[in-house]
Each structure stands twice: as C-alpha cells, then as structure tokens.
Amino acid sequence: MPSGLEQVSPPLLRVEQVRQVFAKPGGGELVVLDNIDLKLEDGEILGLLGRSGSGKSTLLRAIAGLSATTSGRVIYEGREVAGPAHGIAMVFQSFALYPWLTVQQNVQLGLEALHVPPDDVRRRALAAIDLIGLSGFEGAFPRELSGGMRQRVGFARALVVNPTILLMDEAFSALDVLTAETLRTDFLDLWAEGQLPIKGVVLVTHNIEEAVQMCDRVLVMSINPGRIISEVKIDIPQPRNRLQPAFRALVDRLYSEMTAQRTEKAAQRQEIFPGVGIGTVLPLVTIAAMTGLIEALAGAPYHGKAHLQELAAALRLENELLQVGETLQLLRFAELGGGDMKLTPLGARFAVADADERKVLFARQLVTYVPLAAHIRRILDERPNHRAPKTRFSDEIEDYMGAADAERTLRTVIAWGRYAELFVYEDADGVFVAPTP
C-alpha cells in the first residue's frame, strides 16, 4: 500500500434508502420510514433519537431482519439482510423472559436454537451470566428478580450468541432512574474494557441524556414519516460527566433539535401545531404527569416558560419530559420550540382552575384534538344502547399501527376519556359506555 495511505474498514452495517409503507384501509399509504440512510462503523455506538411515531423501533426491526422493508436495503457483512441475521442480536424494552424458565435456561435459549453442543451451551451461558453480574442467580426464576436484574438477563441472552452488532430498543426505559443509570454505566464499562463480544451498537432512545452519555453519534429522527433530519457527533471522552459544560451543551443542542423539527413542520402547515388523525400512536402519558408539569411550569421560578434541559433536571423527568410536553402541545396546553416549553393561555388557565373546570377544559381539548377520542364518543352517541366493544376500535386502528401500539393508544384514550368523563370504560367486559346524563 502506498505510504501515507490508510486502509479504511468497511462499515459494519449500511442502511440504504429504506422506506416502510403500510396500506390504509380506505386506500392510500401510511409512510412510517422515508429514505433512511445510515452507517454503523466498527467500534461505534450509534444513537437513534426521536419521539413516538418516528419509526425508530420499525427501523431497528428492519436492521435485525425481523421485518421486511417496502424498499431499500440493509447490508450486513456485505450481504443484504433478508431475514433474521446471524450476528445481530437485540435487547428489548420489555424484559421478554419466559417466566417458567430459570435465568440460565432463558439465557441458553438462543444457543440451543443454534444447535450449539450442550457442554458449550452451559459454559457460554454461565460466562454471560457472570459477565453481566448475575452469578449466583442462575437457578432463579424471573419473578424472583428485580426489574434491573431481569433486564441484565435480557442482555446476557443477547450477548451469549457472540453477536457482532447489538441493537437496543429503549433497553433502559422500563427501569427506575437509579437502576437504569447503574446498568448503563456497567454496560459502558464492559464496552470500554473490551469484555463484550460486540463490535457495534445501535441504541434507540427518546432519552436525550442517555444518548449523550452512551453514543458516539446521534441521528435525530422526525415523525410522520420518520426521516433522519440531523446528525450530532458526541466527541466527549468516556466516562462522561453529566455536569460537564460540554455534556450540558450537547444535551441542550439535542433538545433544540428535537423541538425545532415540530416548529418547522407546523410552519409548513400554517398552524401552531401539526394535526393528527385517528391512526396516530398516542404515548402512555398520565393525567397526573400532565397536571404536574402544567403546575410546575406555571409556578416559580418559571412563571409559564422554561428551558427544557433545566426543567428535566429540576423535575427528574429526563425520560418523560418530551413525551409529556408533546402531549400538552397536542392538546394546546403548551408549546415546544427552540429547546423551551411555554404554557399557552389555556394552559395558564388550567393551572389555576379548580377540579371541575379542569375536567371541562380537558374534555373540550380532547374531543377537538384527539380524533380517536371524538370518534369513540360519536359511535357511542349514535348507537341505541350507547355501548361499543373495545375490539370495535382496536380492529379499526390496527389498520394504521401494530397491535402493541394499538393497545397502548387505546389504554391512553381510555385514561384520558375517563378523566374527562367523555365515556365510561367497563374493563371486565372490555366495553365503552356513554356516560349517563
């Protein structure tokens, strides 16, 4: 090779012009992912950061070969991925353990599926369990473990097959703050020490601080459809200090990127907030979380407007702040933009209203800006018995989204609708009922 020239290693993974489209029941298309291009380099942790509806998990499943794309290609080790790819493993948000199997048996499943010799299965499973810090719990069942320990089993199950690439789909989001921080730190320590078999990681997250703590690069995704709209390099050496000015600056930049995309899209539609349809996936945001954020934002020291990074730190809402803020924006109680959150006049009114007025305000916004809620109420009003089974609506919205998203969306609408007294939901029978006048 000529002097002065270095050989450039090919990327571990390439995603080229990937597009994911689903047919709508009434005709037309729902575009989930649009023209996605990315590369994962050897030794890199790549972050995919976006809000609900940005297609992050859909993209991860395409990379893993668990679902086919409408168009475009996923290239791994020089070959196009056309099914579950050997050498690519995934850790899911839910622990996804078999409750009737022990820790060791859960970890061994992948090796047994690969027809690894029994002696090697046991040896490698025990080594993986030791690596992730669960020695002594090999014979325990999932019900005996804490949430953090169960997620460690999920990591061991993924790592035991010696993957080249590890995909993490919101792997820490189901854990409490302290447990998630401990598990992230332990993972980064193992990664830095070269104790993990993997060569690259793709991390899906909506937690901005998590992205800055763990990743070498972060790709920010837009919603409806999911597109990569910006790339941010995280060039702070590990281990990273959350209080470091450079760390805070990158968190601030990503908050601005995440909120700017909504503002730009809204401007194109000539409205303050983008509209939504009946097929929109709704996050599981509680009334208490929305009310608490409105009250905090209305009071001192914010008086109606705050910087998102400061608000997240003060309220310990690094995981949920954007989700709750987006929901308040959807309902027109708040606005997001430029890394800030500001109460609308309606939000300020809600903050000082009594319980009855709050319900009236929330009900009005719910039927106006959440079409699914208005649709359920309309069906109940039209039916002579004013009743409708949950399946009537789950079947309908599953034409726009997966079953898990449909279930989560309906659970959200049920909680919001109950609070607003828009309808009654009889959980035992799975039936919506119009409220008695």
C-alpha positions in Angstrom: 0.0 0.0 0.0 1.4 3.5 -0.8 3.0 5.3 2.1 0.7 7.8 3.9 -2.5 6.0 2.9 -4.5 4.1 5.5 -6.9 1.3 4.6 -10.5 2.3 5.5 -12.5 -0.6 7.0 -16.0 -1.0 5.6 -18.8 -0.2 7.9 -20.4 -3.0 10.0 -23.8 -2.1 8.7 -25.3 0.1 5.9 -28.9 1.1 5.6 -29.6 2.4 2.1 -32.8 4.3 1.1 -35.0 2.3 3.4 -38.7 3.1 3.1 -41.5 1.5 5.1 -45.1 2.0 3.9 -48.3 0.4 5.1 -51.6 0.4 3.2 -54.5 2.4 4.7 -57.9 0.6 4.8 -59.6 3.3 2.8 -56.9 3.5 0.2 -53.6 5.4 0.2 -50.5 4.8 2.1 -49.1 5.4 5.6 -45.4 6.2 5.3 -43.6 5.2 8.5 -40.0 5.5 7.3 -38.8 7.5 4.3 -35.4 7.3 2.6 -33.3 6.3 5.6 -29.6 6.2 5.0 -27.1 5.4 7.8 -23.9 3.6 8.6 -22.6 1.8 11.7 -18.8 1.8 12.0 -16.6 -0.7 13.8 -16.3 0.2 17.5 -19.2 2.7 17.4 -22.4 3.2 19.5 -24.9 4.9 17.2 -28.0 6.5 18.7 -31.4 6.9 17.0 -33.2 9.7 18.9 -36.8 10.6 18.2 -40.3 11.0 19.5 -43.1 8.5 19.4 -44.1 8.0 15.7 -40.6 8.5 14.3 -40.3 4.8 13.3 -37.2 4.1 15.5 -38.4 0.6 16.5 -39.6 -0.2 13.0 -36.1 0.7 11.7 -34.4 -1.5 14.3 -36.6 -4.4 13.4 -35.7 -4.0 9.7 -32.0 -3.9 10.7 -32.4 -7.1 12.7 -34.2 -8.8 9.8 -37.4 -9.2 11.8 -39.5 -7.3 9.2 -39.1 -6.6 5.5 -38.9 -3.1 4.2 -41.0 -1.7 1.4 -38.0 -0.6 -0.5 -34.3 0.0 0.1 -31.6 -2.4 1.6 -30.0 -3.3 4.8 -26.4 -4.5 4.2 -24.6 -6.5 6.9 -21.2 -8.1 6.3 -21.5 -7.4 2.6 -24.9 -9.2 2.3 -28.4 -7.9 2.1 -30.4 -8.8 5.2 -33.4 -10.9 4.1 -34.4 -12.5 7.4 -33.1 -12.8 11.0 -29.4 -12.1 10.6 -26.9 -14.3 12.4 -24.6 -11.9 14.3 -27.2 -9.3 15.1 -28.9 -9.5 18.5 -31.5 -7.3 20.2 -32.3 -6.2 23.7 -35.9 -5.1 24.1 -37.7 -2.5 26.3 -39.7 -5.3 27.9 -37.8 -8.0 29.6 -39.4 -10.7 27.5 -38.3 -13.5 29.7 -40.1 -16.9 29.9 -41.4 -16.9 33.5 -41.3 -20.7 33.7 -37.6 -20.9 32.9 -34.7 -20.1 35.2 -32.1 -17.4 34.4 -29.8 -19.9 33.0 -32.5 -21.6 30.9 -33.6 -18.2 29.5 -30.0 -17.3 28.5 -29.4 -20.7 26.9 -32.4 -20.4 24.5 -30.5 -18.7 21.7 -27.7 -21.1 21.8 -30.0 -24.1 21.8 -31.8 -22.7 18.7 -28.4 -22.5 17.0 -27.8 -26.2 17.9 -24.6 -25.5 19.9 -23.3 -28.6 21.7 -24.8 -29.0 25.2 -21.5 -28.6 27.1 -20.8 -25.3 25.2 -24.3 -24.1 25.8 -23.9 -24.4 29.6 -20.3 -22.9 29.6 -21.2 -19.9 27.4 -24.5 -19.2 29.3 -22.7 -19.3 32.7 -20.0 -17.0 31.3 -22.6 -14.5 30.0 -24.4 -14.5 33.3 -21.2 -13.9 35.2 -20.3 -11.1 32.7 -23.4 -9.1 33.4 -23.2 -9.5 37.1 -25.8 -12.2 38.0 -23.6 -15.0 39.2 -25.4 -16.9 41.9 -28.8 -16.3 40.3 -28.5 -19.0 37.6 -31.4 -21.1 39.1 -33.6 -18.1 40.0 -36.9 -17.5 38.1 -37.8 -14.1 36.7 -40.4 -13.5 39.4 -37.6 -13.6 42.0 -35.6 -10.8 40.3 -35.9 -7.1 40.3 -36.5 -5.2 37.1 -32.8 -4.3 36.7 -31.8 -7.9 37.2 -34.4 -9.1 34.6 -33.0 -6.7 32.1 -29.5 -8.0 32.8 -30.8 -11.4 31.8 -32.0 -9.9 28.6 -28.5 -8.5 27.9 -26.9 -11.9 28.8 -29.4 -13.7 26.4 -28.3 -11.3 23.6 -24.6 -11.4 24.3 -24.3 -15.2 24.7 -24.6 -15.8 20.9 -21.5 -13.6 20.4 -23.2 -11.0 18.1 -21.2 -8.6 16.0 -23.9 -5.9 16.4 -26.2 -5.3 19.4 -29.5 -3.5 18.9 -31.0 -1.9 22.0 -34.7 -0.8 21.7 -35.3 1.5 24.6 -33.4 -1.0 26.7 -33.3 1.1 29.9 -36.6 2.9 29.7 -38.7 0.4 31.7 -36.3 0.8 34.7 -36.3 3.3 37.5 -33.8 6.2 37.2 -31.1 4.8 39.6 -31.3 1.2 38.2 -31.1 2.4 34.6 -28.1 4.6 35.4 -26.3 1.7 37.1 -27.0 -0.7 34.1 -25.9 2.0 31.6 -22.7 2.6 33.5 -21.9 -1.2 33.8 -22.5 -1.7 30.1 -20.2 1.2 29.2 -17.5 -0.1 31.5 -17.7 -3.6 29.8 -17.6 -1.9 26.4 -14.6 0.3 27.2 -12.7 -2.7 28.7 -13.3 -4.8 25.6 -15.1 -7.5 27.5 -18.2 -7.6 25.2 -18.1 -9.7 22.0 -19.9 -7.0 20.0 -18.2 -4.6 17.6 -21.0 -2.0 17.2 -24.3 -0.9 18.9 -27.4 0.8 17.6 -29.3 2.4 20.5 -32.9 3.5 20.1 -33.9 6.0 22.8 -36.1 9.1 23.5 -33.9 10.0 26.5 -31.6 12.8 25.4 -29.2 12.5 28.4 -28.9 8.8 27.7 -28.0 9.4 24.1 -25.3 11.9 25.1 -23.9 9.6 27.8 -23.7 6.5 25.7 -23.3 7.3 22.0 -20.6 8.4 19.6 -23.0 9.8 17.1 -26.7 10.6 17.4 -29.2 10.6 14.5 -32.3 12.7 15.2 -35.4 11.5 13.5 -38.6 13.4 12.6 -42.1 12.0 12.8 -44.8 11.2 10.3 -42.9 10.0 8.4 -39.6 9.0 10.2 -36.7 10.7 8.5 -33.1 11.4 9.7 -33.0 15.2 9.9 -29.7 15.8 11.6 -26.6 14.1 12.9 -24.8 15.2 16.1 -21.3 13.8 17.0 -20.7 13.2 20.7 -17.0 13.8 20.9 -16.6 13.9 24.7 -14.3 11.1 26.0 -15.7 8.4 28.2 -16.5 8.2 31.1 -18.7 11.3 30.7 -19.7 13.6 33.4 -23.3 14.9 33.2 -22.3 18.1 35.0 -19.5 18.9 32.4 -20.3 22.0 30.4 -19.6 20.2 27.1 -22.1 17.5 28.1 -24.8 20.0 29.1 -24.2 21.9 25.8 -24.8 18.8 23.7 -28.0 17.9 25.7 -29.2 21.5 25.1 -28.4 21.2 21.4 -30.4 17.9 21.1 -33.4 19.4 23.0 -33.3 22.3 20.4 -33.1 19.8 17.5 -36.0 17.7 18.9 -38.3 20.7 19.4 -37.2 22.6 16.2 -38.5 19.9 13.9 -42.0 20.3 15.3 -41.9 24.0 14.8 -40.7 23.8 11.2 -43.3 21.2 10.3 -46.1 23.3 11.9 -45.0 26.3 9.9 -45.4 24.4 6.7 -49.0 23.6 7.7 -49.7 27.2 8.6 -50.8 26.3 12.1 -49.2 26.3 15.5 -49.4 22.6 16.0 -49.5 19.8 13.4 -52.7 17.9 13.1 -53.2 14.2 14.0 -55.5 11.5 12.7 -57.3 8.5 14.1 -54.3 6.4 13.3 -51.9 8.4 15.4 -50.0 6.4 18.1 -50.5 8.0 21.4 -48.0 7.7 24.3 -48.9 6.5 27.8 -48.9 9.8 29.4 -50.9 10.1 32.6 -53.2 12.9 33.7 -51.1 13.3 36.8 -48.0 13.8 34.7 -49.7 16.4 32.6 -51.2 18.2 35.5 -48.0 18.2 37.5 -46.0 19.6 34.6 -48.5 22.4 34.0 -48.5 23.3 37.7 -44.7 23.3 37.9 -44.3 25.3 34.7 -46.9 27.9 35.9 -45.3 28.4 39.3 -42.0 29.9 40.4 -39.3 30.1 39.1 -40.6 29.5 35.6 -43.9 31.6 35.5 -45.1 29.9 32.3 -41.9 29.3 30.4 -38.8 27.2 31.0 -35.8 25.7 29.2 -36.3 22.0 28.7 -32.9 20.9 30.0 -33.4 22.9 33.2 -36.9 21.6 33.6 -35.9 18.0 33.1 -33.1 18.3 35.7 -35.3 20.0 38.3 -38.2 17.6 37.9 -36.1 14.5 37.3 -38.0 13.9 34.1 -35.2 13.1 31.7 -37.1 10.1 30.3 -40.6 11.5 30.2 -40.3 15.3 29.7 -40.6 15.4 25.9 -43.4 12.9 25.9 -45.4 14.8 28.4 -44.6 18.1 26.7 -45.6 16.8 23.3 -48.9 15.6 24.8 -49.6 19.1 26.3 -48.7 20.6 22.9 -51.1 18.2 21.1 -53.9 19.4 23.5 -52.8 23.0 23.1 -51.9 23.5 26.8 -48.3 24.2 25.9 -45.9 25.0 23.1 -42.5 23.5 22.4 -39.8 25.2 20.4 -36.1 26.2 20.4 -35.5 24.0 23.4 -38.1 25.7 25.5 -41.6 24.9 26.8 -44.2 27.6 27.2 -47.7 27.4 28.6 -50.4 28.7 26.2 -53.1 31.0 27.7 -55.3 27.9 28.0 -52.5 26.1 29.9 -52.2 29.0 32.3 -55.9 28.9 32.8 -55.8 25.2 33.5 -53.1 25.7 36.1 -55.3 27.9 38.3 -58.7 26.2 37.6 -60.5 24.1 40.2 -61.0 20.3 39.6 -64.4 20.7 37.8 -63.2 23.4 35.4 -60.0 21.4 34.6 -62.2 18.4 33.5 -64.3 20.7 31.3 -61.2 22.2 29.7 -59.5 18.9 29.2 -62.7 17.3 27.7 -63.0 20.1 25.2 -59.4 19.8 24.1 -59.6 16.0 24.0 -62.6 15.8 21.5 -61.1 18.6 19.4 -57.5 17.4 19.0 -57.6 13.7 19.6 -59.8 12.3 16.8 -59.9 8.8 18.3 -61.5 10.1 21.5 -64.1 12.0 19.5 -64.7 9.0 17.2 -65.4 6.7 20.2 -67.8 9.2 21.7 -69.6 9.7 18.4 -70.1 6.0 17.9 -71.5 5.7 21.5 -73.9 8.5 20.9 -75.1 7.0 17.6 -75.8 3.5 18.9 -79.2 2.9 20.5 -77.7 1.2 23.6 -74.8 3.7 23.7 -72.3 0.8 24.1 -69.4 -0.5 21.9 -66.8 -3.2 22.5 -63.2 -2.2 22.7 -62.4 -4.6 19.8 -64.6 -2.3 17.6 -61.9 0.3 17.8 -58.8 -1.8 18.2 -59.6 -3.6 15.0 -60.0 -0.2 13.3 -56.8 1.4 14.4 -54.7 -1.7 13.8 -55.1 -0.9 10.1 -52.8 2.0 10.9 -50.4 0.6 13.5 -49.2 -2.6 15.1 -51.2 -4.5 17.8 -49.0 -3.3 20.6 -49.2 0.3 19.6 -53.0 0.0 19.2 -53.3 -1.4 22.7 -51.2 1.3 24.2 -53.1 4.0 22.2 -56.4 2.7 23.5 -55.2 2.5 27.0 -54.2 6.1 26.8 -57.5 7.2 25.3 -59.4 5.2 28.0 -57.5 7.0 30.8 -57.9 10.5 29.2 -61.6 9.9 28.4 -62.4 8.6 31.9 -60.8 11.7 33.5 -62.8 14.0 31.1 -66.0 12.0 31.7 -66.2 11.6 28.0 -67.2 8.0 28.3 -67.1 5.1 30.8 -65.0 2.0 30.2 -66.0 -1.3 31.8 -62.7 -3.1 32.0 -64.1 -6.5 32.9 -66.2 -6.7 29.7 -64.0 -4.6 27.5 -66.9 -2.2 26.7 -67.1 1.6 26.2 -70.3 3.2 27.5 -71.6 6.7 27.1 -71.9 8.5 30.4 -75.3 8.9 32.0 -76.5 12.5 31.6 
